[in-house]
């Protein structure tokens, strides 16, 4: 039976979403180990960054819509995902992990976690299933 590994994405792009290399390599590792990736992201807007200038544009992007670029459309709203469906949970890095999945980028140690992300993390931890956080994602 294939293990189902949740992959929590925060958008698409290192400065305002998931770091694409980390996300794709996590997906590749899951596939190469005969796992099934269950990609998910919050269905919320966040400030857009121009990845050429690394400056915020004043525009907005939606984390779920942008993360669908990485997941090739095979993605779910994190609100719909339960720990019982998963065998493990992976958080690729990228500044979106610190901006869109929580507010660590703004608040530091006083940060709070996006409510749906917090719920799933608590469920997975309570079930004693593995949680992997890459690069800045442990924040």
C-alpha positions in Angstrom: 0.0 0.0 0.0 1.4 3.4 -1.0 2.0 5.9 1.8 0.1 9.2 1.5 2.4 12.1 2.2 0.8 15.5 2.6 2.8 18.4 1.0 1.8 21.8 2.4 2.5 24.5 -0.2 2.3 28.2 0.5 2.0 29.6 -3.1 4.6 29.5 -5.9 8.0 31.2 -5.8 10.7 31.6 -3.2 9.9 35.2 -2.1 6.1 34.9 -1.6 5.3 31.2 -1.8 6.9 27.7 -1.8 10.5 27.5 -3.0 10.0 25.6 -6.2 13.2 23.5 -6.0 12.4 22.3 -2.5 8.8 21.6 -3.4 9.5 19.7 -6.6 12.4 17.7 -5.1 10.1 16.7 -2.2 7.5 15.6 -4.7 10.1 13.7 -6.6 11.4 11.9 -3.5 7.8 10.9 -2.6 7.3 9.5 -6.1 10.6 7.7 -6.2 9.8 6.0 -2.9 6.4 4.8 -4.2 4.5 7.3 -2.1 1.5 9.4 -3.1 1.8 13.1 -2.7 -1.3 14.9 -1.4 -0.7 18.5 -2.2 -2.5 21.2 -0.3 -2.5 25.0 0.4 -4.6 27.5 2.2 -7.2 29.2 -0.1 -6.1 32.7 1.0 -4.7 35.7 -0.7 -1.2 37.1 0.1 1.0 40.0 -1.1 2.6 39.4 -4.5 6.4 39.8 -4.9 8.1 40.5 -8.2 10.7 37.7 -8.3 13.0 39.8 -10.6 13.2 42.8 -8.3 12.3 41.0 -5.1 10.0 43.8 -4.2 6.3 43.6 -3.3 4.1 44.8 -6.1 1.0 45.9 -4.2 -0.9 43.1 -5.9 -2.3 39.9 -4.4 -2.1 36.2 -5.2 -4.0 33.2 -3.9 -1.8 30.6 -2.2 -4.0 27.7 -3.4 -4.2 28.9 -7.0 -0.4 29.6 -7.2 0.5 26.3 -5.5 -1.6 24.6 -8.1 1.2 25.5 -10.6 3.6 23.3 -8.7 1.1 20.5 -8.1 0.0 20.6 -11.7 -3.6 21.3 -10.6 -3.8 18.2 -8.4 -4.2 20.1 -5.1 -6.7 20.6 -2.3 -7.7 23.3 0.1 -5.9 22.5 3.4 -9.3 23.0 5.1 -10.5 19.7 3.6 -7.5 17.5 4.6 -7.5 15.4 7.8 -4.6 13.7 9.4 -6.4 10.4 9.1 -5.8 10.5 5.4 -2.0 11.0 5.7 1.0 8.9 6.7 3.3 12.0 7.0 3.4 15.7 6.4 6.0 17.8 4.5 6.5 21.6 4.5 8.8 22.8 1.7 10.5 26.1 2.4 10.3 29.4 0.7 9.4 32.7 2.3 5.7 31.9 1.9 6.1 29.4 4.7 7.0 32.3 7.0 4.5 34.7 5.4 1.4 32.7 4.3 1.4 29.6 6.6 2.1 31.8 9.6 3.2 35.3 10.3 6.7 34.6 11.5 8.2 36.9 8.8 6.3 39.8 10.5 6.1 38.8 14.2 9.1 36.6 14.8 8.9 34.6 18.0 5.4 36.0 18.7 4.1 34.5 15.4 0.8 32.6 15.1 0.0 29.9 12.6 -2.7 30.0 10.0 -5.7 28.3 11.6 -6.1 25.4 9.1 -2.3 24.7 9.1 -2.3 24.7 12.9 -5.3 22.3 13.0 -3.6 19.8 10.6 -0.3 20.1 12.4 -1.9 19.3 15.7 -3.8 16.4 14.2 -0.7 14.9 12.6 1.4 15.4 15.8 -1.3 13.8 18.0 -1.4 10.8 15.6 2.4 10.6 16.1 3.0 10.7 12.3 6.2 12.2 10.9 6.4 15.9 10.1 9.2 17.2 7.8 9.9 20.9 7.5 12.5 22.1 5.0 14.7 25.3 5.1 12.6 28.2 6.7 9.5 26.0 7.1 10.3 25.0 10.7 9.6 28.6 11.6 
